[in-house]
Amino acid sequence: MEIELKNTLGMQFVSKTPSGHEVIIDASPEVGGTNSGPRALELFLLGIGGCTGIDVAMILKKMKVDYKELRVKLETERNENHPRYFKKINVKYIFKGKDLPKEKLERAVKLSQDKYCSASATVKGMAEVTYEIIVEEE
C-alpha cells in the first residue's frame, strides 16, 4: 500500500487514499493549523476502531448473530513526553440487542484482536492493547 499526502495550506495535508477517498488532515489553530480536518492521531485511532469493528461485524454476520447496534470505543493513555505515543489502548465493544450470545461475541472479538485486525497488530508490542465487551439489553 502506498499513500501520499500533500501540504496544501499551513499545517493542512490532503491525501487521496488507495480506495479513492480524499482525506484532509490538519492541526489545531494553536500550532498553526486551521482545524479543517481531523488530527493524524485521531485518524490513527479511527483506523484501529474501524479495522476491528469491521472484523467483528463480519464474523458475527457469518455466525448469524443479529444485534441491533455495535459501537467501538477506544480509550487511550499517552506517553507524557515526546514522542507522545499511545502507551495503552482499551477497546470497548458495546453491543445492543436482545438475548445476544455472549460466547459468540467473545469469540468474534478475540478473533479480531488475535488474528485478523492488522491495525491492532501493528501497535501491539508498542502499546498495551486491552479490550472489553459490554452488552446492553434492549
Helices and strands as residue ranges (DSSP letters): E 5-9, E 12-16, E 22-25, G 29-31, H 40-62, E 69-78, E 86-97, H 102-111, I 112-116, H 118-123, E 128-137
